[in-house]
Amino acid sequence: MTERFTGTFTQQEAIPEAGIEAAIAVMRHGRLHRYNTAPDEVSETALLEQEFAEYAGSQYCLAVASGGYAMATALRALGVKAGDKVLSNAFTLAPVPGAIASLGAVPVFVGVTESLTIDLDDLEGKLGEARVLLLSHMRGHICDMDRLMAMCDAADVKVVEDCAHTMGAAWNGVPSGRHGAIGCYSCQTYKHVNSGEGGFLVTDDPHLAAKAVMLSGSYMLFERHLAAPPKEAFDDIKYDTPNISGRMDNLRAAILRPQIADLAAQCRRWNDRYTTLEDGLRDTPGLTVIDRPAKETIVGSSIQFLLLDWAASAIRDVISRCAARGVELKWFGAPEPVAFTSRYDSWRYAPSKPMAASDRVLAGIVDMRVPLTFSIEDCALIARIIRDEVSRAHNRMSA
Ligand SMILES: *Cc1c(COP(=O)(O)O)cnc(C)c1O
């Protein structure tokens, strides 16, 4: 019998009841704007920031309208200007080069290794070109952060971490987002917490935090924050930092607060699913599992494997045969960007020299989402289907 999977790869879990009730309370009182508070009231947004700062272990936290907005704000706070070059990953998603381009700055792409992390040797050669690295922990893969930070510190390159896929993850015991100058997170539906849209920015630097708060559109109400620096930090900057509105609102904050409280438990559930998939895929002929380093604490909300050096037609064949059995895989190597997949050469506003070693890796990356609505049994079934189709295609090729 040919097994089929019938679940939905884009279906997330419901919002926790506590979040639904808190959101209804906000709608009943009508004070959705974060600075619209009754006397002595602390807004949901300010509480969320305080709770996320505690979760991340940061001095300061600002909640904003999206992950992309958090990244652009981080770059602005660091003084990136139009025309400046900003280093970033060749293997990432469109909001990352988009955040750089939104300032009129210019992305300089750094290659990707077979571990799906930034190529630190390539980075080393390019450090002289920019003052800032927007480092994307794409699909949750974290590079050797100790080596990366040593290199960037030595070159005086500031690091902004894109933690859209690593909220809850860590390198060498240090949470993702807490290595560089600023960490940015997304609360968009497909990430680790879900408010539809939303994001966070965390830092320990009072100057950067104050700039970010002003940039987000705090008017002169920054004293209503609980996770912002003291008002003296605003003295120098409040008259010459533009307002580029991108605030979080109390409705989304109300939805998010219980999810932050549940995050550690949710991450364990993701990892149970990831491990089941990884075990099921290991030793499939022609398929390379991405081994995760011992220093990496992962959150397995998606899984990747490589069909390295396979012909495009054979990869397409595997993807369509898996799709016919209900398993939705994404191929990052597709010559034309499809849905969320993309390659650095499809961002034509940021031309790059070709990187042959990275192109070889990108051409082989197959990706799958792991929503928490999948059971462990679902994951075991999905792995059997992929294994079956990849082995058959591999046999056809070697026949
Ligand atoms: C989703 C995502 C972001 C941020 O996205 P928003 O939709 O703006 O919240 C940033 N980087 C990566 C790699 C992402 O996937």
The ligand as an SDF file (V2000), in Angstrom:
LIG
                    3D

 15 15  0  0  0  0  0  0  0  0999 V2000
   10.0010   35.7950    8.4840 C   0  0  0  0  0  0  0  0  0  0  0  0
   11.4050   36.1970    8.4100 C   0  0  0  0  0  0  0  0  0  0  0  0
   11.8400   37.4530    8.8470 C   0  0  0  0  0  0  0  0  0  0  0  0
   10.9390   38.5430    9.3590 C   0  0  0  0  0  0  0  0  0  0  0  0
    9.7850   38.5720    8.7220 O   0  0  0  0  0  0  0  0  0  0  0  0
    8.4900   39.4690    9.0000 P   0  0  0  0  0  0  0  0  0  0  0  0
    7.5080   38.8000    8.1280 O   0  0  0  0  0  0  0  0  0  0  0  0
    8.8720   40.8300    8.5820 O   0  0  0  0  0  0  0  0  0  0  0  0
    8.1450   39.3890   10.4540 O   0  0  0  0  0  0  0  0  0  0  0  0
   13.1890   37.6870    8.8290 C   0  0  0  0  0  0  0  0  0  0  0  0
   14.0690   36.7810    8.4120 N   0  0  0  0  0  0  0  0  0  0  0  0
   13.7000   35.5690    7.9780 C   0  0  0  0  0  0  0  0  0  0  0  0
   14.7440   34.5980    7.5610 C   0  0  0  0  0  0  0  0  0  0  0  0
   12.3530   35.2350    7.9530 C   0  0  0  0  0  0  0  0  0  0  0  0
   11.9740   34.0350    7.5190 O   0  0  0  0  0  0  0  0  0  0  0  0
  1  2  1  0
  2  3  1  0
  2 14  2  0
  3  4  1  0
  3 10  2  0
  4  5  1  0
  5  6  1  0
  6  7  2  0
  6  8  1  0
  6  9  1  0
 10 11  1  0
 11 12  2  0
 12 13  1  0
 12 14  1  0
 14 15  1  0
M  END
$$$$
